[in-house]
Amino acid sequence: PNERPVSLVRALAVASGGIQWEHVLTIPTGNLAGLLATAGNVVFGGDGPRFYALDAETGAELWAFNTGGRINAAPIAYLAGGHEQVSVVAGRALVTFALAGP
């Protein structure tokens, strides 16, 4: 009865279907955006105005950025000029980040 809603990202173990890790989001009403998993083992997502990156193996938060606008769409990744970019729509803005290479 007095439980607060919780939103989270969960990774499941393929072999067992069990929970490998989970990351609790800051906005308890849910994540309206989708997630993006990259070949570099990073999961990107939006949590209200926060755009975050999680380690795909452990679920540890690697980085977060306040975009200033609510994220309601999944991020995308693409190559531009030989560099991987990640973009997300936040409010009425397109926010783009360049990913560091090896």
N, CA, C and O atoms as CSV, one atom per row, in Angstrom:
chain,resi,resn,atom,element,x,y,z
A,1,PRO,N,N,0.806,-1.210,0.000
A,1,PRO,CA,C,0.000,0.000,0.000
A,1,PRO,C,C,0.847,1.273,0.000
A,1,PRO,O,O,0.509,2.222,-0.707
A,2,ASN,N,N,1.935,1.323,0.769
A,2,ASN,CA,C,2.784,2.509,0.811
A,2,ASN,C,C,4.017,2.364,-0.075
A,2,ASN,O,O,4.955,3.152,0.039
A,3,GLU,N,N,4.025,1.373,-0.948
A,3,GLU,CA,C,5.167,1.171,-1.823
A,3,GLU,C,C,5.183,2.230,-2.912
A,3,GLU,O,O,4.153,2.559,-3.500
A,4,ARG,N,N,6.379,2.756,-3.166
A,4,ARG,CA,C,6.537,3.736,-4.234
A,4,ARG,C,C,6.849,2.993,-5.523
A,4,ARG,O,O,7.554,1.984,-5.494
A,5,PRO,N,N,6.340,3.471,-6.651
A,5,PRO,CA,C,6.660,2.808,-7.912
A,5,PRO,C,C,8.151,2.938,-8.217
A,5,PRO,O,O,8.783,3.938,-7.877
A,6,VAL,N,N,8.692,1.929,-8.853
A,6,VAL,CA,C,10.104,1.909,-9.212
A,6,VAL,C,C,10.216,1.578,-10.689
A,6,VAL,O,O,9.542,0.672,-11.181
A,7,SER,N,N,11.062,2.308,-11.394
A,7,SER,CA,C,11.378,1.991,-12.782
A,7,SER,C,C,12.823,1.556,-12.830
A,7,SER,O,O,13.675,2.123,-12.146
A,8,LEU,N,N,13.099,0.557,-13.633
A,8,LEU,CA,C,14.471,0.087,-13.709
A,8,LEU,C,C,14.773,-0.518,-15.063
A,8,LEU,O,O,13.881,-0.835,-15.848
A,9,VAL,N,N,16.066,-0.666,-15.306
A,9,VAL,CA,C,16.571,-1.373,-16.480
A,9,VAL,C,C,17.127,-2.690,-15.963
A,9,VAL,O,O,17.890,-2.714,-14.998
A,10,ARG,N,N,16.740,-3.787,-16.609
A,10,ARG,CA,C,17.227,-5.106,-16.197
A,10,ARG,C,C,17.902,-5.795,-17.367
A,10,ARG,O,O,17.452,-5.712,-18.510
A,11,ALA,N,N,18.983,-6.472,-17.055
A,11,ALA,CA,C,19.634,-7.347,-18.021
A,11,ALA,C,C,19.381,-8.778,-17.585
A,11,ALA,O,O,19.549,-9.125,-16.416
A,12,LEU,N,N,18.978,-9.597,-18.534
A,12,LEU,CA,C,18.694,-10.985,-18.231
A,12,LEU,C,C,19.796,-11.885,-18.775
A,12,LEU,O,O,20.342,-11.631,-19.848
A,13,ALA,N,N,20.113,-12.922,-18.038
A,13,ALA,CA,C,21.086,-13.915,-18.492
A,13,ALA,C,C,20.407,-14.792,-19.537
A,13,ALA,O,O,19.337,-15.348,-19.286
A,14,VAL,N,N,21.025,-14.915,-20.705
A,14,VAL,CA,C,20.410,-15.647,-21.805
A,14,VAL,C,C,20.169,-17.109,-21.442
A,14,VAL,O,O,19.089,-17.635,-21.711
A,15,ALA,N,N,21.137,-17.766,-20.847
A,15,ALA,CA,C,21.032,-19.204,-20.565
A,15,ALA,C,C,19.944,-19.533,-19.546
A,15,ALA,O,O,19.200,-20.499,-19.719
A,16,SER,N,N,19.850,-18.729,-18.485
A,16,SER,CA,C,18.920,-19.067,-17.407
A,16,SER,C,C,17.648,-18.226,-17.401
A,16,SER,O,O,16.633,-18.642,-16.842
A,17,GLY,N,N,17.697,-17.048,-18.017
A,17,GLY,CA,C,16.555,-16.138,-17.956
A,17,GLY,C,C,16.502,-15.361,-16.657
A,17,GLY,O,O,15.599,-14.551,-16.446
A,18,GLY,N,N,17.477,-15.608,-15.776
A,18,GLY,CA,C,17.527,-14.900,-14.503
A,18,GLY,C,C,18.070,-13.483,-14.666
A,18,GLY,O,O,18.637,-13.140,-15.704
A,19,ILE,N,N,17.895,-12.686,-13.657
A,19,ILE,CA,C,18.362,-11.300,-13.690
A,19,ILE,C,C,19.880,-11.275,-13.511
A,19,ILE,O,O,20.409,-11.782,-12.522
A,20,GLN,N,N,20.565,-10.680,-14.477
A,20,GLN,CA,C,22.022,-10.530,-14.399
A,20,GLN,C,C,22.376,-9.282,-13.602
A,20,GLN,O,O,23.275,-9.314,-12.761
A,21,TRP,N,N,21.673,-8.180,-13.863
A,21,TRP,CA,C,21.833,-6.952,-13.094
A,21,TRP,C,C,20.603,-6.079,-13.315
A,21,TRP,O,O,19.829,-6.300,-14.246
A,22,GLU,N,N,20.436,-5.081,-12.443
A,22,GLU,CA,C,19.388,-4.093,-12.641
A,22,GLU,C,C,19.878,-2.734,-12.190
A,22,GLU,O,O,20.686,-2.616,-11.268
A,23,HIS,N,N,19.373,-1.711,-12.858
A,23,HIS,CA,C,19.749,-0.327,-12.574
A,23,HIS,C,C,18.454,0.437,-12.302
A,23,HIS,O,O,17.589,0.521,-13.175
A,24,VAL,N,N,18.314,0.995,-11.098
A,24,VAL,CA,C,17.111,1.742,-10.720
A,24,VAL,C,C,17.200,3.144,-11.306
A,24,VAL,O,O,18.207,3.834,-11.145
A,25,LEU,N,N,16.130,3.559,-11.991
A,25,LEU,CA,C,16.073,4.891,-12.593
A,25,LEU,C,C,15.637,5.920,-11.563
A,25,LEU,O,O,15.025,5.577,-10.552
A,26,THR,N,N,15.952,7.173,-11.822
A,26,THR,CA,C,15.635,8.236,-10.866
A,26,THR,C,C,14.179,8.670,-10.931
A,26,THR,O,O,13.650,9.179,-9.942
A,27,ILE,N,N,13.521,8.483,-12.063
A,27,ILE,CA,C,12.118,8.875,-12.213
A,27,ILE,C,C,11.263,7.625,-12.004
A,27,ILE,O,O,11.291,6.729,-12.848
A,28,PRO,N,N,10.510,7.535,-10.919
A,28,PRO,CA,C,9.781,6.305,-10.610
A,28,PRO,C,C,8.584,6.041,-11.514
A,28,PRO,O,O,8.052,4.931,-11.511
A,29,THR,N,N,8.150,7.027,-12.283
A,29,THR,CA,C,6.951,6.834,-13.110
A,29,THR,C,C,7.251,6.153,-14.427
A,29,THR,O,O,6.331,5.891,-15.202
A,30,GLY,N,N,8.490,5.864,-14.701
A,30,GLY,CA,C,8.787,5.093,-15.895
A,30,GLY,C,C,9.635,5.831,-16.905
A,30,GLY,O,O,9.722,7.059,-16.927
A,31,ASN,N,N,10.251,5.025,-17.734
A,31,ASN,CA,C,11.115,5.514,-18.784
A,31,ASN,C,C,10.314,5.494,-20.074
A,31,ASN,O,O,9.923,4.424,-20.540
A,32,LEU,N,N,10.063,6.659,-20.660
A,32,LEU,CA,C,9.308,6.723,-21.903
A,32,LEU,C,C,10.206,6.500,-23.112
A,32,LEU,O,O,9.714,6.280,-24.219
A,33,ALA,N,N,11.505,6.556,-22.910
A,33,ALA,CA,C,12.452,6.366,-24.001
A,33,ALA,C,C,12.856,4.906,-24.083
A,33,ALA,O,O,12.672,4.142,-23.135
A,34,GLY,N,N,13.405,4.530,-25.220
A,34,GLY,CA,C,13.923,3.185,-25.378
A,34,GLY,C,C,15.387,3.143,-24.989
A,34,GLY,O,O,15.962,4.147,-24.569
A,35,LEU,N,N,15.977,1.983,-25.132
A,35,LEU,CA,C,17.386,1.774,-24.815
A,35,LEU,C,C,18.162,1.469,-26.081
A,35,LEU,O,O,17.594,1.032,-27.082
A,36,LEU,N,N,19.465,1.704,-26.029
A,36,LEU,CA,C,20.366,1.387,-27.126
A,36,LEU,C,C,21.564,0.652,-26.553
A,36,LEU,O,O,22.241,1.167,-25.663
A,37,ALA,N,N,21.833,-0.549,-27.054
A,37,ALA,CA,C,23.024,-1.299,-26.651
A,37,ALA,C,C,24.018,-1.235,-27.795
A,37,ALA,O,O,23.653,-1.464,-28.948
A,38,THR,N,N,25.276,-0.925,-27.489
A,38,THR,CA,C,26.294,-0.799,-28.521
A,38,THR,C,C,27.244,-1.987,-28.497
A,38,THR,O,O,27.283,-2.749,-27.531
A,39,ALA,N,N,28.006,-2.133,-29.573
A,39,ALA,CA,C,29.008,-3.202,-29.662
A,39,ALA,C,C,30.119,-2.993,-28.637
A,39,ALA,O,O,30.841,-3.936,-28.313
A,40,GLY,N,N,30.265,-1.776,-28.124
A,40,GLY,CA,C,31.273,-1.481,-27.109
A,40,GLY,C,C,30.826,-1.820,-25.701
A,40,GLY,O,O,31.462,-1.400,-24.734
A,41,ASN,N,N,29.722,-2.588,-25.564
A,41,ASN,CA,C,29.192,-3.020,-24.264
A,41,ASN,C,C,28.716,-1.866,-23.397
A,41,ASN,O,O,28.932,-1.857,-22.185
A,42,VAL,N,N,28.066,-0.892,-24.027
A,42,VAL,CA,C,27.475,0.234,-23.309
A,42,VAL,C,C,25.992,0.281,-23.654
A,42,VAL,O,O,25.614,0.103,-24.812
A,43,VAL,N,N,25.159,0.518,-22.656
A,43,VAL,CA,C,23.716,0.676,-22.834
A,43,VAL,C,C,23.378,2.132,-22.555
A,43,VAL,O,O,23.685,2.647,-21.480
A,44,PHE,N,N,22.743,2.802,-23.523
A,44,PHE,CA,C,22.341,4.201,-23.371
A,44,PHE,C,C,20.835,4.270,-23.195
A,44,PHE,O,O,20.097,3.472,-23.774
A,45,GLY,N,N,20.381,5.225,-22.394
A,45,GLY,CA,C,18.952,5.418,-22.203
A,45,GLY,C,C,18.654,6.790,-21.627
A,45,GLY,O,O,19.554,7.536,-21.241
A,46,GLY,N,N,17.370,7.103,-21.579
A,46,GLY,CA,C,16.922,8.375,-21.033
A,46,GLY,C,C,16.057,8.160,-19.814
A,46,GLY,O,O,15.280,7.207,-19.751
A,47,ASP,N,N,16.194,9.050,-18.845
A,47,ASP,CA,C,15.462,8.983,-17.586
A,47,ASP,C,C,15.025,10.411,-17.273
A,47,ASP,O,O,15.738,11.149,-16.593
A,48,GLY,N,N,13.847,10.799,-17.771
A,48,GLY,CA,C,13.448,12.205,-17.661
A,48,GLY,C,C,14.372,13.020,-18.545
A,48,GLY,O,O,14.462,12.748,-19.743
A,49,PRO,N,N,15.067,14.020,-17.992
A,49,PRO,CA,C,16.022,14.781,-18.793
A,49,PRO,C,C,17.436,14.197,-18.770
A,49,PRO,O,O,18.320,14.691,-19.469
A,50,ARG,N,N,17.655,13.141,-17.965
A,50,ARG,CA,C,18.997,12.537,-17.849
A,50,ARG,C,C,19.243,11.549,-18.978
A,50,ARG,O,O,18.446,10.636,-19.198
A,51,PHE,N,N,20.340,11.731,-19.686
A,51,PHE,CA,C,20.799,10.762,-20.665
A,51,PHE,C,C,21.953,10.030,-20.007
A,51,PHE,O,O,22.901,10.669,-19.551
A,52,TYR,N,N,21.898,8.701,-19.946
A,52,TYR,CA,C,22.885,7.955,-19.174
A,52,TYR,C,C,23.483,6.819,-19.995
A,52,TYR,O,O,22.925,6.382,-21.002
A,53,ALA,N,N,24.645,6.356,-19.523
A,53,ALA,CA,C,25.331,5.209,-20.111
A,53,ALA,C,C,25.605,4.204,-19.004
A,53,ALA,O,O,26.094,4.562,-17.932
A,54,LEU,N,N,25.285,2.936,-19.272
A,54,LEU,CA,C,25.520,1.855,-18.313
A,54,LEU,C,C,26.505,0.853,-18.908
A,54,LEU,O,O,26.535,0.640,-20.120
A,55,ASP,N,N,27.302,0.248,-18.049
A,55,ASP,CA,C,28.158,-0.854,-18.462
A,55,ASP,C,C,27.247,-2.055,-18.725
A,55,ASP,O,O,26.510,-2.481,-17.835
A,56,ALA,N,N,27.294,-2.599,-19.938
A,56,ALA,CA,C,26.396,-3.695,-20.303
A,56,ALA,C,C,26.675,-4.981,-19.536
A,56,ALA,O,O,25.794,-5.835,-19.428
A,57,GLU,N,N,27.872,-5.135,-19.006
A,57,GLU,CA,C,28.218,-6.348,-18.261
A,57,GLU,C,C,27.758,-6.293,-16.809
A,57,GLU,O,O,27.347,-7.306,-16.243
A,58,THR,N,N,27.829,-5.090,-16.203
A,58,THR,CA,C,27.563,-4.978,-14.763
A,58,THR,C,C,26.358,-4.117,-14.411
A,58,THR,O,O,25.818,-4.237,-13.311
A,59,GLY,N,N,25.927,-3.249,-15.322
A,59,GLY,CA,C,24.841,-2.316,-15.036
A,59,GLY,C,C,25.287,-1.067,-14.314
A,59,GLY,O,O,24.460,-0.213,-13.996
A,60,ALA,N,N,26.578,-0.937,-14.046
A,60,ALA,CA,C,27.098,0.250,-13.357
A,60,ALA,C,C,26.946,1.479,-14.250
A,60,ALA,O,O,27.214,1.427,-15.451
A,61,GLU,N,N,26.512,2.578,-13.647
A,61,GLU,CA,C,26.393,3.812,-14.420
A,61,GLU,C,C,27.779,4.365,-14.699
A,61,GLU,O,O,28.563,4.608,-13.781
A,62,LEU,N,N,28.070,4.558,-15.978
A,62,LEU,CA,C,29.363,5.073,-16.410
A,62,LEU,C,C,29.368,6.583,-16.533
A,62,LEU,O,O,30.396,7.236,-16.348
A,63,TRP,N,N,28.185,7.136,-16.851
A,63,TRP,CA,C,28.136,8.557,-17.190
A,63,TRP,C,C,26.678,8.988,-17.266
A,63,TRP,O,O,25.810,8.178,-17.590
A,64,ALA,N,N,26.403,10.246,-16.974
A,64,ALA,CA,C,25.059,10.810,-17.128
A,64,ALA,C,C,25.182,12.290,-17.464
A,64,ALA,O,O,26.140,12.955,-17.068
A,65,PHE,N,N,24.197,12.795,-18.202
A,65,PHE,CA,C,24.185,14.193,-18.629
A,65,PHE,C,C,22.756,14.707,-18.578
A,65,PHE,O,O,21.840,14.048,-19.071
A,66,ASN,N,N,22.559,15.887,-17.982
A,66,ASN,CA,C,21.235,16.506,-17.939
A,66,ASN,C,C,21.035,17.270,-19.239
A,66,ASN,O,O,21.703,18.277,-19.476
A,67,THR,N,N,20.120,16.801,-20.083
A,67,THR,CA,C,19.905,17.403,-21.397
A,67,THR,C,C,19.069,18.675,-21.346
A,67,THR,O,O,19.082,19.457,-22.297
A,68,GLY,N,N,18.348,18.894,-20.258
A,68,GLY,CA,C,17.498,20.066,-20.165
A,68,GLY,C,C,16.113,19.874,-20.754
A,68,GLY,O,O,15.281,20.779,-20.681
A,69,GLY,N,N,15.849,18.710,-21.337
A,69,GLY,CA,C,14.532,18.418,-21.901
A,69,GLY,C,C,14.197,16.955,-21.700
A,69,GLY,O,O,15.092,16.115,-21.606
A,70,ARG,N,N,12.916,16.646,-21.635
A,70,ARG,CA,C,12.496,15.262,-21.403
A,70,ARG,C,C,12.817,14.391,-22.615
A,70,ARG,O,O,12.544,14.763,-23.756
A,71,ILE,N,N,13.399,13.228,-22.341
A,71,ILE,CA,C,13.756,12.276,-23.389
A,71,ILE,C,C,12.600,11.298,-23.548
A,71,ILE,O,O,12.270,10.557,-22.622
A,72,ASN,N,N,11.983,11.303,-24.736
A,72,ASN,CA,C,10.833,10.447,-25.001
A,72,ASN,C,C,11.068,9.487,-26.164
A,72,ASN,O,O,10.143,8.800,-26.598
A,73,ALA,N,N,12.282,9.436,-26.661
A,73,ALA,CA,C,12.585,8.569,-27.802
A,73,ALA,C,C,13.893,7.832,-27.542
A,73,ALA,O,O,14.726,8.273,-26.750
A,74,ALA,N,N,14.054,6.710,-28.220
A,74,ALA,CA,C,15.275,5.922,-28.072
A,74,ALA,C,C,16.453,6.636,-28.734
A,74,ALA,O,O,16.278,7.297,-29.757
A,75,PRO,N,N,17.639,6.509,-28.164
A,75,PRO,CA,C,18.828,7.068,-28.803
A,75,PRO,C,C,19.207,6.249,-30.033
A,75,PRO,O,O,18.773,5.108,-30.193
A,76,ILE,N,N,20.028,6.854,-30.902
A,76,ILE,CA,C,20.547,6.147,-32.067
A,76,ILE,C,C,22.060,6.287,-32.083
A,76,ILE,O,O,22.609,7.252,-31.552
A,77,ALA,N,N,22.730,5.315,-32.696
A,77,ALA,CA,C,24.181,5.362,-32.859
A,77,ALA,C,C,24.493,5.275,-34.348
A,77,ALA,O,O,23.797,4.587,-35.094
A,78,TYR,N,N,25.542,5.977,-34.777
A,78,TYR,CA,C,25.921,5.986,-36.184
A,78,TYR,C,C,27.371,6.437,-36.306
A,78,TYR,O,O,27.944,6.978,-35.361
A,79,LEU,N,N,27.958,6.209,-37.476
A,79,LEU,CA,C,29.319,6.664,-37.752
A,79,LEU,C,C,29.259,7.952,-38.550
A,79,LEU,O,O,28.486,8.067,-39.501
A,80,ALA,N,N,30.075,8.919,-38.162
A,80,ALA,CA,C,30.203,10.184,-38.893
A,80,ALA,C,C,31.679,10.557,-38.914
A,80,ALA,O,O,32.285,10.754,-37.860
A,81,GLY,N,N,32.250,10.652,-40.081
A,81,GLY,CA,C,33.668,10.991,-40.179
A,81,GLY,C,C,34.566,9.958,-39.529
A,81,GLY,O,O,35.651,10.292,-39.052
A,82,GLY,N,N,34.127,8.703,-39.504
A,82,GLY,CA,C,34.918,7.637,-38.902
A,82,GLY,C,C,34.814,7.546,-37.393
A,82,GLY,O,O,35.522,6.751,-36.776
A,83,HIS,N,N,33.943,8.346,-36.781
A,83,HIS,CA,C,33.773,8.338,-35.332
A,83,HIS,C,C,32.335,7.958,-34.980
A,83,HIS,O,O,31.387,8.415,-35.619
A,84,GLU,N,N,32.185,7.110,-33.949
A,84,GLU,CA,C,30.844,6.720,-33.511
A,84,GLU,C,C,30.198,7.860,-32.738
A,84,GLU,O,O,30.817,8.452,-31.853
A,85,GLN,N,N,28.958,8.162,-33.075
A,85,GLN,CA,C,28.170,9.207,-32.435
A,85,GLN,C,C,26.915,8.575,-31.835
A,85,GLN,O,O,26.422,7.563,-32.334
A,86,VAL,N,N,26.411,9.173,-30.775
A,86,VAL,CA,C,25.120,8.781,-30.202
A,86,VAL,C,C,24.288,10.050,-30.093
A,86,VAL,O,O,24.743,11.058,-29.553
A,87,SER,N,N,23.064,9.993,-30.612
A,87,SER,CA,C,22.166,11.142,-30.569
A,87,SER,C,C,20.855,10.750,-29.914
A,87,SER,O,O,20.416,9.603,-29.991
A,88,VAL,N,N,20.236,11.741,-29.258
A,88,VAL,CA,C,18.938,11.526,-28.623
A,88,VAL,C,C,18.166,12.836,-28.692
A,88,VAL,O,O,18.745,13.917,-28.592
A,89,VAL,N,N,16.850,12.729,-28.865
A,89,VAL,CA,C,15.988,13.909,-28.853
A,89,VAL,C,C,15.561,14.163,-27.419
A,89,VAL,O,O,15.047,13.271,-26.745
A,90,ALA,N,N,15.779,15.391,-26.958
A,90,ALA,CA,C,15.421,15.791,-25.591
A,90,ALA,C,C,14.620,17.081,-25.686
A,90,ALA,O,O,15.158,18.126,-26.052
A,91,GLY,N,N,13.344,17.006,-25.358
A,91,GLY,CA,C,12.490,18.178,-25.541
A,91,GLY,C,C,12.405,18.473,-27.031
A,91,GLY,O,O,11.950,17.638,-27.813
A,92,ARG,N,N,12.847,19.674,-27.421
A,92,ARG,CA,C,12.851,20.052,-28.841
A,92,ARG,C,C,14.258,20.120,-29.418
A,92,ARG,O,O,14.476,20.710,-30.475
A,93,ALA,N,N,15.204,19.514,-28.721
A,93,ALA,CA,C,16.605,19.577,-29.157
A,93,ALA,C,C,17.133,18.190,-29.510
A,93,ALA,O,O,16.716,17.185,-28.933
A,94,LEU,N,N,18.048,18.154,-30.456
A,94,LEU,CA,C,18.788,16.934,-30.770
A,94,LEU,C,C,20.144,17.076,-30.104
A,94,LEU,O,O,20.895,18.006,-30.399
A,95,VAL,N,N,20.454,16.150,-29.205
A,95,VAL,CA,C,21.716,16.199,-28.446
A,95,VAL,C,C,22.585,15.056,-28.954
A,95,VAL,O,O,22.143,13.909,-29.005
A,96,THR,N,N,23.833,15.373,-29.332
A,96,THR,CA,C,24.731,14.386,-29.912
A,96,THR,C,C,26.041,14.331,-29.133
A,96,THR,O,O,26.586,15.356,-28.722
A,97,PHE,N,N,26.530,13.111,-28.943
A,97,PHE,CA,C,27.783,12.882,-28.236
A,97,PHE,C,C,28.681,12.036,-29.121
A,97,PHE,O,O,28.215,11.115,-29.792
A,98,ALA,N,N,29.976,12.352,-29.119
A,98,ALA,CA,C,30.971,11.534,-29.815
A,98,ALA,C,C,31.538,10.535,-28.804
A,98,ALA,O,O,31.892,10.900,-27.683
A,99,LEU,N,N,31.617,9.279,-29.219
A,99,LEU,CA,C,32.147,8.247,-28.326
A,99,LEU,C,C,33.644,8.121,-28.550
A,99,LEU,O,O,34.122,8.167,-29.683
A,100,ALA,N,N,34.365,7.964,-27.475
A,100,ALA,CA,C,35.821,7.793,-27.559
A,100,ALA,C,C,36.139,6.436,-28.168
A,100,ALA,O,O,35.490,5.437,-27.859
A,101,GLY,N,N,37.127,6.413,-29.020
A,101,GLY,CA,C,37.523,5.170,-29.665
A,101,GLY,C,C,38.581,4.449,-28.820
A,101,GLY,O,O,39.037,4.958,-27.796
A,102,PRO,N,N,38.958,3.246,-29.282
A,102,PRO,CA,C,39.957,2.469,-28.545
A,102,PRO,C,C,41.318,3.119,-28.568
A,102,PRO,O,O,42.266,2.587,-27.991
